[in-house]
Amino acid sequence: MQILLATTNQGKVQELVHLLSPAAFTIKSLADFPQIGEIEETGTTFRENALIKARAACQETGLLTLADDSGLEVDALNGQPGVHSARYAGEPKDDSRNNAKLLAALQEIPTESRGARFKSVIAIVTPQGEEFTAEGVCEGAIGLEPKGTGGFGYDPLFYVSAYAKTFAELNLAQKNTVSHRGKALRAAADILDQLQQKG
């Protein structure tokens, strides 16, 4: 079965491929379809944005499409940056500037009040028009400074208590065990298995 991952983010592609690899899937990404370009995310929730991306890419390619929308919600910032996580510091999106802005926003916030969570919603859209979603959440906290060189996005700042490390200090297998995207994708993989059995 061919699956299109509706993203150009190679960090996401790597994580998704790692989690899907045990199954019999041929995986492509938007990098294989440059004519599609950037799909505008106009939704107000992760679920809406994931479905917008999956529908658009499925329509363009005729392939079963999987799209993820995810982001960081910080308690002390009333859930921000949320759906604006990728462009928190403005255009063009830039991980370093986003992290710097987040640290600046939390400068006066003590360690015990820096709770946060990553949320991920994965949408699956079939060429026949079927739609499914799966969700995952990972609770954690925002550190005082970046740590680690792995991952992408806010990973150097997101401290997860299960490992007493940031996401950026974990290897991919460790991260996928606890991450929001790992949890969402395991649920999505069950849906894909059912679709594969249906043929």
C-alpha positions in Angstrom: 0.0 0.0 0.0 1.3 3.5 -0.9 1.0 6.2 1.6 1.6 9.9 1.1 2.9 11.8 4.1 1.6 15.4 3.5 4.6 17.2 4.9 7.9 18.6 3.6 9.4 18.6 7.1 12.1 16.0 7.0 12.2 15.7 10.7 8.5 14.6 10.7 9.1 12.3 7.7 11.9 10.6 9.6 9.8 10.1 12.7 6.8 8.8 10.7 8.8 6.5 8.5 10.5 5.1 11.7 7.1 4.4 13.2 5.5 3.0 10.1 8.5 0.9 8.9 7.3 -2.5 10.3 4.2 -2.4 8.1 4.2 -3.1 4.4 3.9 0.5 3.2 5.6 2.4 0.4 6.0 5.9 1.8 6.2 9.1 -0.1 6.2 12.7 1.1 5.4 16.1 -0.5 9.0 16.3 -1.5 8.1 13.7 -4.1 5.4 16.0 -5.4 6.9 19.5 -5.7 4.0 20.7 -7.9 1.7 20.7 -4.9 3.6 23.4 -3.1 2.7 24.6 0.5 -0.8 23.8 1.6 -2.2 26.7 3.6 -3.3 25.8 7.1 -6.4 27.9 7.7 -7.9 25.8 10.6 -8.2 26.9 14.2 -7.4 23.5 15.6 -4.8 20.8 15.0 -7.6 18.5 13.8 -8.9 21.0 11.2 -5.4 21.7 9.9 -4.5 18.0 9.6 -7.6 17.3 7.6 -7.1 20.4 5.3 -3.6 19.1 4.5 -4.6 15.4 4.0 -7.6 16.3 1.8 -5.6 18.6 -0.4 -2.7 16.2 -0.9 -5.0 13.2 -1.5 -7.0 15.2 -4.1 -3.8 16.2 -5.9 -2.2 12.8 -6.0 -5.0 10.2 -5.7 -3.0 8.5 -2.9 -4.1 7.5 0.6 -2.7 10.4 2.5 -1.6 10.9 6.1 -1.1 14.4 7.5 0.0 15.5 10.9 -0.7 18.8 12.6 0.9 19.3 15.9 2.2 22.0 18.3 3.1 23.1 21.7 0.7 24.4 24.3 2.3 26.3 27.2 0.2 26.7 30.4 1.7 30.1 31.4 0.9 31.5 27.9 -2.7 30.4 27.9 -2.0 27.5 25.5 0.1 29.5 23.1 1.7 29.0 20.6 -0.7 26.2 19.8 -1.7 26.0 16.1 0.8 28.8 15.4 3.8 26.8 16.8 5.6 26.6 13.5 5.4 30.3 12.8 5.4 31.6 16.4 8.2 34.1 15.7 6.7 35.1 12.3 7.6 34.3 8.7 9.6 32.6 7.4 9.2 29.8 10.0 12.4 29.3 11.9 13.1 27.0 14.9 15.8 29.1 16.5 13.7 32.2 16.4 10.7 30.4 17.8 12.7 29.0 20.7 14.2 32.3 21.4 10.8 34.0 21.5 9.4 31.2 23.8 12.3 31.6 26.2 11.8 35.4 26.3 8.1 35.0 26.9 8.8 32.7 29.9 11.7 34.7 31.3 9.9 35.6 34.5 8.1 32.3 34.9 9.6 30.0 37.6 10.5 26.4 36.9 7.4 24.9 38.7 5.0 27.0 36.5 6.5 26.1 33.1 4.2 23.2 32.3 3.5 22.4 28.7 2.3 19.7 26.4 2.8 18.7 22.8 -0.3 17.7 20.9 -0.6 15.9 17.6 -3.5 15.0 15.4 -3.0 12.7 12.4 -5.6 12.7 9.7 -6.0 9.9 7.2 -7.9 10.5 4.0 -8.5 7.9 1.3 -9.0 8.4 -2.4 -12.6 7.0 -1.8 -13.3 10.0 0.5 -13.1 8.2 3.9 -11.6 10.3 6.7 -10.1 9.3 10.0 -8.2 11.1 12.8 -6.0 9.9 15.7 -4.6 12.0 18.5 -1.7 12.0 20.9 -0.6 14.2 23.8 2.8 14.3 25.7 2.9 16.3 28.9 6.2 18.0 29.9 7.7 21.4 30.8 9.7 24.1 29.1 13.4 24.2 30.2 15.4 27.3 31.0 17.8 26.8 28.1 18.1 24.6 25.0 19.6 21.2 25.6 20.5 18.4 23.1 21.1 18.4 19.3 18.5 15.9 18.1 14.9 16.4 16.9 13.6 19.7 15.6 11.2 22.5 16.5 10.9 23.0 20.3 12.6 19.7 21.1 15.6 21.3 22.8 13.3 23.1 25.2 10.7 20.4 25.9 11.6 18.5 29.0 9.9 15.1 29.5 10.0 13.6 33.0 9.9 10.0 31.8 13.6 10.4 30.7 14.5 13.5 32.7 15.8 14.9 29.4 14.6 17.1 26.6 13.2 15.6 23.4 16.4 16.8 21.7 18.5 14.7 24.1 16.7 11.5 23.2 17.3 9.2 20.3 14.4 8.6 17.8 13.3 5.3 19.4 13.2 6.9 22.9 11.3 9.9 21.6 8.8 7.9 19.7 8.0 5.9 22.8 6.6 8.9 24.7 6.0 11.6 22.1 2.7 13.0 21.1 3.3 12.1 17.4 4.4 8.5 18.4 1.1 8.0 20.3 -1.0 9.5 17.5 0.8 7.5 14.9 0.4 4.2 16.7 -3.4 4.9 16.8 -3.2 5.8 13.1 -1.3 2.7 12.3 -4.2 0.6 13.6 -6.5 2.5 11.2 -4.1 1.9 8.3 -4.0 -1.8 9.1 -7.8 -2.0 9.0 -7.8 -0.2 5.6 -5.2 -2.5 4.3 -7.2 -5.6 5.4 -10.3 -4.1 3.6 -8.2 -3.7 0.5 
